[in-house]
Amino acid sequence: MAQPNTMAREFEPDMAEPDLETGTRVEVRRRFDGSWTRGFEIAGTTEDGYLLRRLSDGSVLPVAFSAEEVRRDRRRRQGFWWQ
């Protein structure tokens, strides 16, 4: 009898957010360890998912991310003019 895949359960995604608009700051689930990382925004969409732009250098990542791998940036903004 096959055992359930506990690894898959450990990294189950949060509920996918409804469509995110271009320019929305997001966090991305890291494929290596399943943690969330900040510093991205939606650059566009394709049939495969979201295209993301890295905020640090403006580069668009070469692969699309599914809705389950992307969530709105949950960081509280400080309200400074440069954010």
PDB file of N, CA, C and O in Angstrom:
ATOM      1  N   MET A   1       0.843  -1.189   0.000  1.00  0.00           N
ATOM      2  CA  MET A   1       0.000   0.000   0.000  1.00  0.00           C
ATOM      3  C   MET A   1       0.886   1.249   0.000  1.00  0.00           C
ATOM      4  O   MET A   1       1.810   1.362   0.806  1.00  0.00           O
ATOM      5  N   ALA A   2       0.601   2.168  -0.895  1.00  0.00           N
ATOM      6  CA  ALA A   2       1.402   3.386  -1.016  1.00  0.00           C
ATOM      7  C   ALA A   2       1.114   4.326   0.139  1.00  0.00           C
ATOM      8  O   ALA A   2      -0.029   4.467   0.573  1.00  0.00           O
ATOM      9  N   GLN A   3       2.161   4.964   0.629  1.00  0.00           N
ATOM     10  CA  GLN A   3       1.998   5.929   1.708  1.00  0.00           C
ATOM     11  C   GLN A   3       1.679   7.292   1.123  1.00  0.00           C
ATOM     12  O   GLN A   3       2.143   7.622   0.032  1.00  0.00           O
ATOM     13  N   PRO A   4       0.886   8.093   1.840  1.00  0.00           N
ATOM     14  CA  PRO A   4       0.562   9.426   1.327  1.00  0.00           C
ATOM     15  C   PRO A   4       1.820  10.283   1.241  1.00  0.00           C
ATOM     16  O   PRO A   4       2.762  10.108   2.013  1.00  0.00           O
ATOM     17  N   ASN A   5       1.818  11.187   0.311  1.00  0.00           N
ATOM     18  CA  ASN A   5       2.948  12.082   0.114  1.00  0.00           C
ATOM     19  C   ASN A   5       2.858  13.220   1.133  1.00  0.00           C
ATOM     20  O   ASN A   5       2.140  14.194   0.911  1.00  0.00           O
ATOM     21  N   THR A   6       3.581  13.101   2.245  1.00  0.00           N
ATOM     22  CA  THR A   6       3.517  14.113   3.302  1.00  0.00           C
ATOM     23  C   THR A   6       4.212  15.395   2.884  1.00  0.00           C
ATOM     24  O   THR A   6       3.854  16.472   3.361  1.00  0.00           O
ATOM     25  N   MET A   7       5.200  15.300   2.000  1.00  0.00           N
ATOM     26  CA  MET A   7       5.895  16.495   1.535  1.00  0.00           C
ATOM     27  C   MET A   7       4.931  17.420   0.799  1.00  0.00           C
ATOM     28  O   MET A   7       4.965  18.633   1.009  1.00  0.00           O
ATOM     29  N   ALA A   8       4.084  16.877  -0.050  1.00  0.00           N
ATOM     30  CA  ALA A   8       3.127  17.689  -0.797  1.00  0.00           C
ATOM     31  C   ALA A   8       2.166  18.389   0.152  1.00  0.00           C
ATOM     32  O   ALA A   8       1.825  19.555  -0.051  1.00  0.00           O
ATOM     33  N   ARG A   9       1.731  17.683   1.181  1.00  0.00           N
ATOM     34  CA  ARG A   9       0.820  18.293   2.150  1.00  0.00           C
ATOM     35  C   ARG A   9       1.495  19.415   2.923  1.00  0.00           C
ATOM     36  O   ARG A   9       0.861  20.421   3.241  1.00  0.00           O
ATOM     37  N   GLU A  10       2.763  19.249   3.223  1.00  0.00           N
ATOM     38  CA  GLU A  10       3.490  20.243   3.993  1.00  0.00           C
ATOM     39  C   GLU A  10       3.534  21.592   3.279  1.00  0.00           C
ATOM     40  O   GLU A  10       3.524  22.636   3.931  1.00  0.00           O
ATOM     41  N   PHE A  11       3.582  21.581   1.950  1.00  0.00           N
ATOM     42  CA  PHE A  11       3.701  22.811   1.185  1.00  0.00           C
ATOM     43  C   PHE A  11       2.436  23.160   0.431  1.00  0.00           C
ATOM     44  O   PHE A  11       2.498  23.834  -0.597  1.00  0.00           O
ATOM     45  N   GLU A  12       1.285  22.716   0.920  1.00  0.00           N
ATOM     46  CA  GLU A  12       0.040  23.064   0.242  1.00  0.00           C
ATOM     47  C   GLU A  12      -0.085  24.575   0.194  1.00  0.00           C
ATOM     48  O   GLU A  12       0.139  25.242   1.204  1.00  0.00           O
ATOM     49  N   PRO A  13      -0.433  25.121  -0.945  1.00  0.00           N
ATOM     50  CA  PRO A  13      -0.524  26.571  -1.077  1.00  0.00           C
ATOM     51  C   PRO A  13      -1.730  27.145  -0.351  1.00  0.00           C
ATOM     52  O   PRO A  13      -2.719  26.458  -0.095  1.00  0.00           O
ATOM     53  N   ASP A  14      -1.616  28.425  -0.028  1.00  0.00           N
ATOM     54  CA  ASP A  14      -2.775  29.153   0.482  1.00  0.00           C
ATOM     55  C   ASP A  14      -3.791  29.199  -0.646  1.00  0.00           C
ATOM     56  O   ASP A  14      -3.485  28.846  -1.785  1.00  0.00           O
ATOM     57  N   MET A  15      -4.978  29.629  -0.330  1.00  0.00           N
ATOM     58  CA  MET A  15      -5.973  29.784  -1.380  1.00  0.00           C
ATOM     59  C   MET A  15      -5.423  30.753  -2.418  1.00  0.00           C
ATOM     60  O   MET A  15      -4.896  31.810  -2.070  1.00  0.00           O
ATOM     61  N   ALA A  16      -5.545  30.397  -3.682  1.00  0.00           N
ATOM     62  CA  ALA A  16      -5.062  31.264  -4.754  1.00  0.00           C
ATOM     63  C   ALA A  16      -5.876  32.555  -4.760  1.00  0.00           C
ATOM     64  O   ALA A  16      -7.096  32.538  -4.598  1.00  0.00           O
ATOM     65  N   GLU A  17      -5.188  33.659  -4.948  1.00  0.00           N
ATOM     66  CA  GLU A  17      -5.878  34.950  -4.985  1.00  0.00           C
ATOM     67  C   GLU A  17      -6.563  35.119  -6.330  1.00  0.00           C
ATOM     68  O   GLU A  17      -6.142  34.538  -7.330  1.00  0.00           O
ATOM     69  N   PRO A  18      -7.616  35.914  -6.347  1.00  0.00           N
ATOM     70  CA  PRO A  18      -8.220  36.218  -7.639  1.00  0.00           C
ATOM     71  C   PRO A  18      -7.192  36.933  -8.508  1.00  0.00           C
ATOM     72  O   PRO A  18      -6.116  37.298  -8.036  1.00  0.00           O
ATOM     73  N   ASP A  19      -7.522  37.125  -9.747  1.00  0.00           N
ATOM     74  CA  ASP A  19      -6.582  37.722 -10.691  1.00  0.00           C
ATOM     75  C   ASP A  19      -5.873  38.939 -10.104  1.00  0.00           C
ATOM     76  O   ASP A  19      -6.505  39.864  -9.594  1.00  0.00           O
ATOM     77  N   LEU A  20      -4.554  38.913 -10.190  1.00  0.00           N
ATOM     78  CA  LEU A  20      -3.727  40.025  -9.735  1.00  0.00           C
ATOM     79  C   LEU A  20      -3.400  40.893 -10.940  1.00  0.00           C
ATOM     80  O   LEU A  20      -3.087  40.380 -12.014  1.00  0.00           O
ATOM     81  N   GLU A  21      -3.473  42.197 -10.763  1.00  0.00           N
ATOM     82  CA  GLU A  21      -3.251  43.127 -11.865  1.00  0.00           C
ATOM     83  C   GLU A  21      -1.768  43.416 -12.061  1.00  0.00           C
ATOM     84  O   GLU A  21      -0.974  43.300 -11.127  1.00  0.00           O
ATOM     85  N   THR A  22      -1.405  43.789 -13.270  1.00  0.00           N
ATOM     86  CA  THR A  22      -0.040  44.191 -13.577  1.00  0.00           C
ATOM     87  C   THR A  22       0.374  45.310 -12.631  1.00  0.00           C
ATOM     88  O   THR A  22      -0.383  46.255 -12.406  1.00  0.00           O
ATOM     89  N   GLY A  23       1.579  45.201 -12.078  1.00  0.00           N
ATOM     90  CA  GLY A  23       2.091  46.208 -11.153  1.00  0.00           C
ATOM     91  C   GLY A  23       1.854  45.882  -9.696  1.00  0.00           C
ATOM     92  O   GLY A  23       2.430  46.535  -8.825  1.00  0.00           O
ATOM     93  N   THR A  24       1.020  44.887  -9.398  1.00  0.00           N
ATOM     94  CA  THR A  24       0.752  44.502  -8.012  1.00  0.00           C
ATOM     95  C   THR A  24       1.997  43.871  -7.406  1.00  0.00           C
ATOM     96  O   THR A  24       2.571  42.954  -7.994  1.00  0.00           O
ATOM     97  N   ARG A  25       2.421  44.346  -6.243  1.00  0.00           N
ATOM     98  CA  ARG A  25       3.559  43.746  -5.555  1.00  0.00           C
ATOM     99  C   ARG A  25       3.127  42.415  -4.961  1.00  0.00           C
ATOM    100  O   ARG A  25       2.064  42.301  -4.350  1.00  0.00           O
ATOM    101  N   VAL A  26       3.973  41.412  -5.153  1.00  0.00           N
ATOM    102  CA  VAL A  26       3.625  40.065  -4.717  1.00  0.00           C
ATOM    103  C   VAL A  26       4.791  39.388  -4.022  1.00  0.00           C
ATOM    104  O   VAL A  26       5.942  39.814  -4.122  1.00  0.00           O
ATOM    105  N   GLU A  27       4.455  38.315  -3.311  1.00  0.00           N
ATOM    106  CA  GLU A  27       5.417  37.380  -2.747  1.00  0.00           C
ATOM    107  C   GLU A  27       5.322  36.109  -3.583  1.00  0.00           C
ATOM    108  O   GLU A  27       4.263  35.794  -4.124  1.00  0.00           O
ATOM    109  N   VAL A  28       6.421  35.389  -3.685  1.00  0.00           N
ATOM    110  CA  VAL A  28       6.479  34.184  -4.505  1.00  0.00           C
ATOM    111  C   VAL A  28       6.899  33.016  -3.625  1.00  0.00           C
ATOM    112  O   VAL A  28       7.803  33.140  -2.799  1.00  0.00           O
ATOM    113  N   ARG A  29       6.233  31.880  -3.812  1.00  0.00           N
ATOM    114  CA  ARG A  29       6.618  30.677  -3.064  1.00  0.00           C
ATOM    115  C   ARG A  29       7.876  30.111  -3.697  1.00  0.00           C
ATOM    116  O   ARG A  29       7.910  29.804  -4.888  1.00  0.00           O
ATOM    117  N   ARG A  30       8.916  29.980  -2.869  1.00  0.00           N
ATOM    118  CA  ARG A  30      10.174  29.414  -3.353  1.00  0.00           C
ATOM    119  C   ARG A  30      10.007  27.929  -3.594  1.00  0.00           C
ATOM    120  O   ARG A  30       9.512  27.206  -2.730  1.00  0.00           O
ATOM    121  N   ARG A  31      10.413  27.478  -4.750  1.00  0.00           N
ATOM    122  CA  ARG A  31      10.250  26.069  -5.107  1.00  0.00           C
ATOM    123  C   ARG A  31      11.201  25.178  -4.330  1.00  0.00           C
ATOM    124  O   ARG A  31      10.952  23.978  -4.213  1.00  0.00           O
ATOM    125  N   PHE A  32      12.271  25.720  -3.800  1.00  0.00           N
ATOM    126  CA  PHE A  32      13.251  24.928  -3.065  1.00  0.00           C
ATOM    127  C   PHE A  32      12.728  24.491  -1.705  1.00  0.00           C
ATOM    128  O   PHE A  32      12.811  23.312  -1.358  1.00  0.00           O
ATOM    129  N   ASP A  33      12.189  25.430  -0.930  1.00  0.00           N
ATOM    130  CA  ASP A  33      11.768  25.077   0.432  1.00  0.00           C
ATOM    131  C   ASP A  33      10.330  25.458   0.771  1.00  0.00           C
ATOM    132  O   ASP A  33       9.881  25.222   1.892  1.00  0.00           O
ATOM    133  N   GLY A  34       9.605  26.041  -0.174  1.00  0.00           N
ATOM    134  CA  GLY A  34       8.195  26.359   0.052  1.00  0.00           C
ATOM    135  C   GLY A  34       7.940  27.638   0.827  1.00  0.00           C
ATOM    136  O   GLY A  34       6.783  27.973   1.086  1.00  0.00           O
ATOM    137  N   SER A  35       8.986  28.365   1.208  1.00  0.00           N
ATOM    138  CA  SER A  35       8.769  29.623   1.935  1.00  0.00           C
ATOM    139  C   SER A  35       8.430  30.730   0.935  1.00  0.00           C
ATOM    140  O   SER A  35       8.642  30.587  -0.269  1.00  0.00           O
ATOM    141  N   TRP A  36       7.901  31.830   1.461  1.00  0.00           N
ATOM    142  CA  TRP A  36       7.523  32.972   0.625  1.00  0.00           C
ATOM    143  C   TRP A  36       8.638  33.996   0.625  1.00  0.00           C
ATOM    144  O   TRP A  36       9.282  34.224   1.650  1.00  0.00           O
ATOM    145  N   THR A  37       8.867  34.613  -0.520  1.00  0.00           N
ATOM    146  CA  THR A  37       9.881  35.654  -0.626  1.00  0.00           C
ATOM    147  C   THR A  37       9.281  36.884  -1.301  1.00  0.00           C
ATOM    148  O   THR A  37       8.453  36.771  -2.204  1.00  0.00           O
ATOM    149  N   ARG A  38       9.712  38.057  -0.848  1.00  0.00           N
ATOM    150  CA  ARG A  38       9.192  39.326  -1.357  1.00  0.00           C
ATOM    151  C   ARG A  38      10.096  39.884  -2.440  1.00  0.00           C
ATOM    152  O   ARG A  38      11.151  39.329  -2.747  1.00  0.00           O
ATOM    153  N   GLY A  39       9.659  40.992  -3.006  1.00  0.00           N
ATOM    154  CA  GLY A  39      10.502  41.723  -3.942  1.00  0.00           C
ATOM    155  C   GLY A  39      10.140  41.527  -5.398  1.00  0.00           C
ATOM    156  O   GLY A  39      11.003  41.634  -6.270  1.00  0.00           O
ATOM    157  N   PHE A  40       8.870  41.239  -5.679  1.00  0.00           N
ATOM    158  CA  PHE A  40       8.428  41.004  -7.044  1.00  0.00           C
ATOM    159  C   PHE A  40       7.130  41.758  -7.305  1.00  0.00           C
ATOM    160  O   PHE A  40       6.421  42.137  -6.373  1.00  0.00           O
ATOM    161  N   GLU A  41       6.829  41.969  -8.581  1.00  0.00           N
ATOM    162  CA  GLU A  41       5.540  42.518  -8.971  1.00  0.00           C
ATOM    163  C   GLU A  41       5.070  41.792 -10.216  1.00  0.00           C
ATOM    164  O   GLU A  41       5.865  41.191 -10.938  1.00  0.00           O
ATOM    165  N   ILE A  42       3.768  41.855 -10.461  1.00  0.00           N
ATOM    166  CA  ILE A  42       3.205  41.221 -11.644  1.00  0.00           C
ATOM    167  C   ILE A  42       3.609  42.038 -12.871  1.00  0.00           C
ATOM    168  O   ILE A  42       3.339  43.237 -12.950  1.00  0.00           O
ATOM    169  N   ALA A  43       4.267  41.367 -13.834  1.00  0.00           N
ATOM    170  CA  ALA A  43       4.674  42.025 -15.077  1.00  0.00           C
ATOM    171  C   ALA A  43       3.671  41.746 -16.187  1.00  0.00           C
ATOM    172  O   ALA A  43       3.619  42.483 -17.172  1.00  0.00           O
ATOM    173  N   GLY A  44       2.877  40.697 -16.041  1.00  0.00           N
ATOM    174  CA  GLY A  44       1.905  40.321 -17.059  1.00  0.00           C
ATOM    175  C   GLY A  44       1.401  38.918 -16.804  1.00  0.00           C
ATOM    176  O   GLY A  44       1.747  38.295 -15.800  1.00  0.00           O
ATOM    177  N   THR A  45       0.582  38.423 -17.717  1.00  0.00           N
ATOM    178  CA  THR A  45       0.060  37.072 -17.590  1.00  0.00           C
ATOM    179  C   THR A  45       0.220  36.326 -18.916  1.00  0.00           C
ATOM    180  O   THR A  45       0.315  36.934 -19.983  1.00  0.00           O
ATOM    181  N   THR A  46       0.247  35.011 -18.823  1.00  0.00           N
ATOM    182  CA  THR A  46       0.279  34.139 -19.993  1.00  0.00           C
ATOM    183  C   THR A  46      -0.722  33.019 -19.742  1.00  0.00           C
ATOM    184  O   THR A  46      -1.382  32.992 -18.703  1.00  0.00           O
ATOM    185  N   GLU A  47      -0.832  32.104 -20.686  1.00  0.00           N
ATOM    186  CA  GLU A  47      -1.688  30.932 -20.483  1.00  0.00           C
ATOM    187  C   GLU A  47      -1.198  30.097 -19.308  1.00  0.00           C
ATOM    188  O   GLU A  47      -1.984  29.411 -18.655  1.00  0.00           O
ATOM    189  N   ASP A  48       0.115  30.157 -19.039  1.00  0.00           N
ATOM    190  CA  ASP A  48       0.723  29.345 -17.975  1.00  0.00           C
ATOM    191  C   ASP A  48       0.669  29.990 -16.603  1.00  0.00           C
ATOM    192  O   ASP A  48       0.889  29.306 -15.604  1.00  0.00           O
ATOM    193  N   GLY A  49       0.385  31.275 -16.519  1.00  0.00           N
ATOM    194  CA  GLY A  49       0.332  31.931 -15.221  1.00  0.00           C
ATOM    195  C   GLY A  49       0.838  33.361 -15.277  1.00  0.00           C
ATOM    196  O   GLY A  49       0.699  34.054 -16.285  1.00  0.00           O
ATOM    197  N   TYR A  50       1.428  33.784 -14.165  1.00  0.00           N
ATOM    198  CA  TYR A  50       1.904  35.165 -14.025  1.00  0.00           C
ATOM    199  C   TYR A  50       3.371  35.292 -14.413  1.00  0.00           C
ATOM    200  O   TYR A  50       4.188  34.430 -14.088  1.00  0.00           O
ATOM    201  N   LEU A  51       3.693  36.370 -15.108  1.00  0.00           N
ATOM    202  CA  LEU A  51       5.081  36.751 -15.335  1.00  0.00           C
ATOM    203  C   LEU A  51       5.441  37.740 -14.241  1.00  0.00           C
ATOM    204  O   LEU A  51       4.665  38.647 -13.938  1.00  0.00           O
ATOM    205  N   LEU A  52       6.621  37.567 -13.646  1.00  0.00           N
ATOM    206  CA  LEU A  52       7.014  38.399 -12.515  1.00  0.00           C
ATOM    207  C   LEU A  52       8.242  39.223 -12.832  1.00  0.00           C
ATOM    208  O   LEU A  52       9.155  38.774 -13.526  1.00  0.00           O
ATOM    209  N   ARG A  53       8.245  40.445 -12.307  1.00  0.00           N
ATOM    210  CA  ARG A  53       9.389  41.341 -12.426  1.00  0.00           C
ATOM    211  C   ARG A  53      10.050  41.433 -11.054  1.00  0.00           C
ATOM    212  O   ARG A  53       9.385  41.661 -10.044  1.00  0.00           O
ATOM    213  N   ARG A  54      11.367  41.251 -11.036  1.00  0.00           N
ATOM    214  CA  ARG A  54      12.137  41.390  -9.797  1.00  0.00           C
ATOM    215  C   ARG A  54      12.333  42.877  -9.550  1.00  0.00           C
ATOM    216  O   ARG A  54      12.854  43.574 -10.421  1.00  0.00           O
ATOM    217  N   LEU A  55      11.935  43.381  -8.395  1.00  0.00           N
ATOM    218  CA  LEU A  55      12.012  44.811  -8.098  1.00  0.00           C
ATOM    219  C   LEU A  55      13.447  45.304  -7.957  1.00  0.00           C
ATOM    220  O   LEU A  55      13.726  46.471  -8.231  1.00  0.00           O
ATOM    221  N   SER A  56      14.352  44.442  -7.537  1.00  0.00           N
ATOM    222  CA  SER A  56      15.731  44.875  -7.296  1.00  0.00           C
ATOM    223  C   SER A  56      16.436  45.343  -8.558  1.00  0.00           C
ATOM    224  O   SER A  56      17.246  46.269  -8.505  1.00  0.00           O
ATOM    225  N   ASP A  57      16.140  44.713  -9.703  1.00  0.00           N
ATOM    226  CA  ASP A  57      16.831  45.102 -10.935  1.00  0.00           C
ATOM    227  C   ASP A  57      15.912  45.260 -12.145  1.00  0.00           C
ATOM    228  O   ASP A  57      16.383  45.556 -13.243  1.00  0.00           O
ATOM    229  N   GLY A  58      14.613  45.067 -11.957  1.00  0.00           N
ATOM    230  CA  GLY A  58      13.655  45.261 -13.039  1.00  0.00           C
ATOM    231  C   GLY A  58      13.578  44.114 -14.033  1.00  0.00           C
ATOM    232  O   GLY A  58      12.865  44.218 -15.032  1.00  0.00           O
ATOM    233  N   SER A  59      14.293  43.022 -13.786  1.00  0.00           N
ATOM    234  CA  SER A  59      14.291  41.884 -14.707  1.00  0.00           C
ATOM    235  C   SER A  59      12.985  41.108 -14.610  1.00  0.00           C
ATOM    236  O   SER A  59      12.456  40.891 -13.519  1.00  0.00           O
ATOM    237  N   VAL A  60      12.471  40.692 -15.768  1.00  0.00           N
ATOM    238  CA  VAL A  60      11.307  39.817 -15.809  1.00  0.00           C
ATOM    239  C   VAL A  60      11.832  38.384 -15.796  1.00  0.00           C
ATOM    240  O   VAL A  60      12.685  38.022 -16.606  1.00  0.00           O
ATOM    241  N   LEU A  61      11.318  37.569 -14.873  1.00  0.00           N
ATOM    242  CA  LEU A  61      11.773  36.191 -14.756  1.00  0.00           C
ATOM    243  C   LEU A  61      11.349  35.397 -15.984  1.00  0.00           C
ATOM    244  O   LEU A  61      10.290  35.658 -16.554  1.00  0.00           O
ATOM    245  N   PRO A  62      12.169  34.428 -16.397  1.00  0.00           N
ATOM    246  CA  PRO A  62      11.922  33.712 -17.654  1.00  0.00           C
ATOM    247  C   PRO A  62      10.865  32.617 -17.598  1.00  0.00           C
ATOM    248  O   PRO A  62      10.601  31.974 -18.614  1.00  0.00           O
ATOM    249  N   VAL A  63      10.259  32.388 -16.450  1.00  0.00           N
ATOM    250  CA  VAL A  63       9.219  31.354 -16.331  1.00  0.00           C
ATOM    251  C   VAL A  63       7.960  31.964 -15.729  1.00  0.00           C
ATOM    252  O   VAL A  63       8.027  32.944 -14.987  1.00  0.00           O
ATOM    253  N   ALA A  64       6.826  31.382 -16.051  1.00  0.00           N
ATOM    254  CA  ALA A  64       5.555  31.827 -15.485  1.00  0.00           C
ATOM    255  C   ALA A  64       5.307  31.094 -14.172  1.00  0.00           C
ATOM    256  O   ALA A  64       5.754  29.961 -13.992  1.00  0.00           O
ATOM    257  N   PHE A  65       4.597  31.740 -13.265  1.00  0.00           N
ATOM    258  CA  PHE A  65       4.255  31.170 -11.970  1.00  0.00           C
ATOM    259  C   PHE A  65       2.742  31.019 -11.882  1.00  0.00           C
ATOM    260  O   PHE A  65       1.994  31.902 -12.302  1.00  0.00           O
ATOM    261  N   SER A  66       2.303  29.903 -11.336  1.00  0.00           N
ATOM    262  CA  SER A  66       0.868  29.657 -11.194  1.00  0.00           C
ATOM    263  C   SER A  66       0.289  30.545 -10.094  1.00  0.00           C
ATOM    264  O   SER A  66       1.030  31.109  -9.288  1.00  0.00           O
ATOM    265  N   ALA A  67      -1.022  30.664 -10.066  1.00  0.00           N
ATOM    266  CA  ALA A  67      -1.707  31.478  -9.053  1.00  0.00           C
ATOM    267  C   ALA A  67      -1.433  30.963  -7.646  1.00  0.00           C
ATOM    268  O   ALA A  67      -1.462  31.738  -6.690  1.00  0.00           O
ATOM    269  N   GLU A  68      -1.169  29.667  -7.507  1.00  0.00           N
ATOM    270  CA  GLU A  68      -0.883  29.090  -6.194  1.00  0.00           C
ATOM    271  C   GLU A  68       0.512  29.434  -5.694  1.00  0.00           C
ATOM    272  O   GLU A  68       0.795  29.298  -4.503  1.00  0.00           O
ATOM    273  N   GLU A  69       1.391  29.881  -6.595  1.00  0.00           N
ATOM    274  CA  GLU A  69       2.762  30.213  -6.226  1.00  0.00           C
ATOM    275  C   GLU A  69       2.965  31.701  -5.970  1.00  0.00           C
ATOM    276  O   GLU A  69       4.068  32.133  -5.637  1.00  0.00           O
ATOM    277  N   VAL A  70       1.904  32.479  -6.124  1.00  0.00           N
ATOM    278  CA  VAL A  70       2.001  33.938  -6.009  1.00  0.00           C
ATOM    279  C   VAL A  70       0.897  34.440  -5.088  1.00  0.00           C
ATOM    280  O   VAL A  70      -0.246  33.991  -5.172  1.00  0.00           O
ATOM    281  N   ARG A  71       1.247  35.370  -4.212  1.00  0.00           N
ATOM    282  CA  ARG A  71       0.224  36.015  -3.375  1.00  0.00           C
ATOM    283  C   ARG A  71       0.585  37.490  -3.221  1.00  0.00           C
ATOM    284  O   ARG A  71       1.742  37.886  -3.355  1.00  0.00           O
ATOM    285  N   ARG A  72      -0.422  38.271  -2.941  1.00  0.00           N
ATOM    286  CA  ARG A  72      -0.227  39.709  -2.739  1.00  0.00           C
ATOM    287  C   ARG A  72       0.783  39.911  -1.596  1.00  0.00           C
ATOM    288  O   ARG A  72       0.750  39.187  -0.601  1.00  0.00           O
ATOM    289  N   ASP A  73       1.670  40.887  -1.745  1.00  0.00           N
ATOM    290  CA  ASP A  73       2.665  41.185  -0.709  1.00  0.00           C
ATOM    291  C   ASP A  73       1.937  41.560   0.571  1.00  0.00           C
ATOM    292  O   ASP A  73       1.146  42.502   0.582  1.00  0.00           O
ATOM    293  N   ARG A  74       2.195  40.836   1.636  1.00  0.00           N
ATOM    294  CA  ARG A  74       1.486  41.042   2.903  1.00  0.00           C
ATOM    295  C   ARG A  74       2.198  41.975   3.861  1.00  0.00           C
ATOM    296  O   ARG A  74       1.729  42.203   4.976  1.00  0.00           O
ATOM    297  N   ARG A  75       3.319  42.513   3.436  1.00  0.00           N
ATOM    298  CA  ARG A  75       4.082  43.422   4.290  1.00  0.00           C
ATOM    299  C   ARG A  75       3.279  44.689   4.523  1.00  0.00           C
ATOM    300  O   ARG A  75       2.677  45.236   3.599  1.00  0.00           O
ATOM    301  N   ARG A  76       3.275  45.142   5.745  1.00  0.00           N
ATOM    302  CA  ARG A  76       2.595  46.408   6.048  1.00  0.00           C
ATOM    303  C   ARG A  76       3.458  47.557   5.581  1.00  0.00           C
ATOM    304  O   ARG A  76       4.646  47.630   5.896  1.00  0.00           O
ATOM    305  N   ARG A  77       2.872  48.420   4.854  1.00  0.00           N
ATOM    306  CA  ARG A  77       3.584  49.598   4.344  1.00  0.00           C
ATOM    307  C   ARG A  77       3.728  50.621   5.478  1.00  0.00           C
ATOM    308  O   ARG A  77       2.848  50.758   6.327  1.00  0.00           O
ATOM    309  N   GLN A  78       4.840  51.319   5.467  1.00  0.00           N
ATOM    310  CA  GLN A  78       5.101  52.310   6.488  1.00  0.00           C
ATOM    311  C   GLN A  78       4.505  53.665   6.151  1.00  0.00           C
ATOM    312  O   GLN A  78       4.448  54.553   7.002  1.00  0.00           O
ATOM    313  N   GLY A  79       4.059  53.826   4.902  1.00  0.00           N
ATOM    314  CA  GLY A  79       3.449  55.094   4.528  1.00  0.00           C
ATOM    315  C   GLY A  79       4.431  56.163   4.107  1.00  0.00           C
ATOM    316  O   GLY A  79       4.059  57.331   3.997  1.00  0.00           O
ATOM    317  N   PHE A  80       5.695  55.785   3.867  1.00  0.00           N
ATOM    318  CA  PHE A  80       6.675  56.768   3.417  1.00  0.00           C
ATOM    319  C   PHE A  80       6.448  57.066   1.944  1.00  0.00           C
ATOM    320  O   PHE A  80       5.900  56.226   1.230  1.00  0.00           O
ATOM    321  N   TRP A  81       6.846  58.214   1.480  1.00  0.00           N
ATOM    322  CA  TRP A  81       6.598  58.649   0.112  1.00  0.00           C
ATOM    323  C   TRP A  81       7.293  57.759  -0.918  1.00  0.00           C
ATOM    324  O   TRP A  81       6.823  57.681  -2.053  1.00  0.00           O
ATOM    325  N   TRP A  82       8.385  57.088  -0.574  1.00  0.00           N
ATOM    326  CA  TRP A  82       9.106  56.301  -1.577  1.00  0.00           C
ATOM    327  C   TRP A  82       8.589  54.868  -1.710  1.00  0.00           C
ATOM    328  O   TRP A  82       9.126  54.107  -2.514  1.00  0.00           O
ATOM    329  N   GLN A  83       7.592  54.486  -0.968  1.00  0.00           N
ATOM    330  CA  GLN A  83       7.072  53.113  -1.053  1.00  0.00           C
ATOM    331  C   GLN A  83       5.879  53.040  -1.942  1.00  0.00           C
ATOM    332  O   GLN A  83       5.314  51.963  -2.128  1.00  0.00           O
TER     333      GLN A  83
END
